[in-house]
Amino acid sequence: MKSPIAYFLEWEKKTPNQVFLRQPKGKTWKEITYKETAIEVRKLLQVLKDMGLKKGDHIGILSKNCYHWIIADLAISLGGYISVPYYASLPKDQLKEVIEKSDIKLLFAGKLDEWGNKGEALHDELKVIKFPHYEGNAKVDLGEEWEALMKDKDEAKDYTLPELDELWTILFTSGTTGSPKGVMLNYSNIAVVFRDEEKYNTLGVNELKEFRFFSFLPLNHVAERIVIEGAALYKGGSISFGESIDTFVDNLKDTQPTVFFAVPRIWSKFQSGIFGKIKPEVVNTLLSVPLISSLFRAKLKVALGLAEAKIVLTGAALTPVHLKKWYRKLGLNLREVYGATEACGAVTLTPKDELSDVNAGKPIAGSKIKIEDSTGEIIYFSEQNMQGYYKDPEKTAEILKDGWIYSGDKGRIDKNGSLHIVGRVKDAFKTEKGKYVTPNPIEENLLKSDLLEQACVVGLTTPQPIALVNLSENGLKKDRKQITTDLKQHIDVVNQNLANYEKLSTIVITKEPWSEQNKLLTPTLKVKRNKIDDKYMNKYLNWHRESENIIIES
């Protein structure tokens, strides 16, 4: 088994002139080879040594994805330091909380949408190195300049590769279910992922002829860290980045990755983007006509930037079945990944040769899964499982028992060995009638409407559950009368197969779209149910009592 940094140094020797990192600026790309990257990494390591950092010190990274992020991460590993990356979008108070919890000695601050008052979250003793400024992004107003520190710096020569039993990184959870927790992962955890992929070819990356990766989901999230950064280092591939939201599609089209991972909301936005240019009924008709469907399908895949994508993954939240079926018409088989930060990535995955609508796939090689009889909770065992939560033995003991992770997710295993996620154990709520409602399957059916982008079924204070929703781009283009008519029909369809106590009384289109900024979505774009309740609960009963069952919040 080998660590990511060990693979990186091997590729420097084997393929020094192979392009490793690609950073766009306008219509041009800055390309950096493995050799050039390695020189930068060793120079940066010498900078860290000269600043007095010692092996085992914790170093934070606060930045959107960019090539400096990867160089910083590799230098941290090469020096035997421990990386603690944060979500770039964290507001001051949340940033202060995770910095205090993680004991970092230095922070890399880089490509950010906003800086504002984030500097107030940093304590006086904390050293800061700021990445070179990325045009169109915020300017960090404190810390030492990367370029000034690196100028004329010699490459570090005194270093040893980390042992597999040493701590590699601390990844903070997104805080969906409370305060963020620092997941400790050793180098052995990620080395197991590479070892098992080599042995079992679970993902299928070993069958690829080219290894092009596109990095846009947060690199501090375990999925992006493993599937993009990790897999690129494992196979000696290239990583391309996006410049901004406005250039995202063009950057993706220029890259044409062979491996692509996105969360369900991104897949939904891609579909909405197509439907915004061509009516859904026209798209679906063209995809069903034998003589022209293959040509039309090919053009759509080129336009999406996925013409050469051989491994297409979806995860972080459950992907609606109707979305998977639609992408399959395009020739894109969205393979579901179910995992966790605590598991250093995947626990289950749709097998590479399987066209499946089961929502979580099958256990990956080396993972064992069970369902707790009393609660229906999914528990799993793997060599990838975390070492524990940093400086939180009580929370560790709650979730990690005899090597098994208690996921907090509720599920079942079918006769084919596939895992079905029902929801969170604690997501079920009791209505005023005293009946428990599990919201997740109802939400999945709601989101079959292309008018909707987000849905949250609630009802702690109501006789019947109600649904709060956000409109999709397609929905926002419709007039109020059409939206009301279509959703009246849709609520009837959704309610058809529900027990009486589960039937939705009302759909409420909230005035304010949910976002990470208003704290109603996590950085991975999952709904924070407790925050939804905090914001809207005092209105639930009045909405339920309205004479109309479709309400547009004013």
C-alpha angles and dihedrals in degrees: 000000000000136000123238092253090053090054090047093055090048091054089049088060098039101040109014094160096047112115109249107169128034121189119183127218114178107312095337131080128216105218123198123191127219090256094049091047092050091053090052091047093053092046091052090048089056089051090054092048091049089052088060100253115156132208109279095029116136118241124191129213120203110179145100115256115293138133092268088060090060094045091051092048093051093047090052090054094045091054094050091247123138119245119223108183121188136201106270091220097059113131119230099269095048092044090051090052096053093042090054091048096048103052095221120179095197137021128208107210117190147134105020137162090215136016101168110134097349090111087070088066091064120087120229096253094053115109116219132200114188122208118236109279117272111215113247093025132099121278117239107224101200140049135049123306116255093215094049092050093048097046112113090350116152120231116260112250101177107080140112128206114257119258117246093244092057123101111266105181146343112224118192117219117237093251098242091146102033137301115005115262125209109236112207115215125182125211087254090064094061093035088061089056092056094042093052093045089054090049102039105019088220096163093035095232091132090066094059121105094201128034110209118158130186116207118203109123112087110289091215088065112094094233095057091041092055105029097041113020095027097044092046090054092044093053101029092246134152128259120210123191135207119245098210143330089270093055096037097106094045092048090049092048090050090052101043091192121212090211121043131176125185139161120247094259090059091050089050091050091050089054092046089051091056092044089050089063100033124028113254093239091053092049092049092046093051091049091054099049107097099213098050104023096088093051093045091046091052092050092050092050092051090049091051092048092242103104092118100033109129098169113046117178137185129188150113087099130024116279115226113248093232089059092052091049092050094051090048087063086060091052093254114126106201105211113205119230118199115189147115143229086249089059095048089242132319128030097169133014137181103258112252096244096043126100097203138162093193103123102231110022125217132312113279118238109285096025125109120198131193136173117227108237097217100046107017088237119158114235125182141189126206143145084242093065117122127261090235141275115309111259091344110102093160094058089042091055090050095057106024114060122167089337094309120119115220099214102195087228122120119222152133137230117228128216090269092057094252120142121234118197112215096179140273118324089232096040093081111099134194118237124216087269090063094248122133116234123196104209104193101077090046090051091050090056092046091054091059085086112090087214091072132069103171132022133182120183112210139165115147091141102029135086090231130026119260129200125231112201144180120216121242123232087266091050093050090059093058124088120247094254093053092046091051093048094048095045092048088059092043095053089053091053093047092049095049096086099034128101113252093256090051097051114118115241096190146013115211120196102207119224094224117061112230116247144156089257094061089043095242093112130045120235086263089056097251119144116255100221095190091054091047088054092047092053102040111019095101088062099047098091094046091049090049091052095051114116091230118068094208113063127182106203111233 
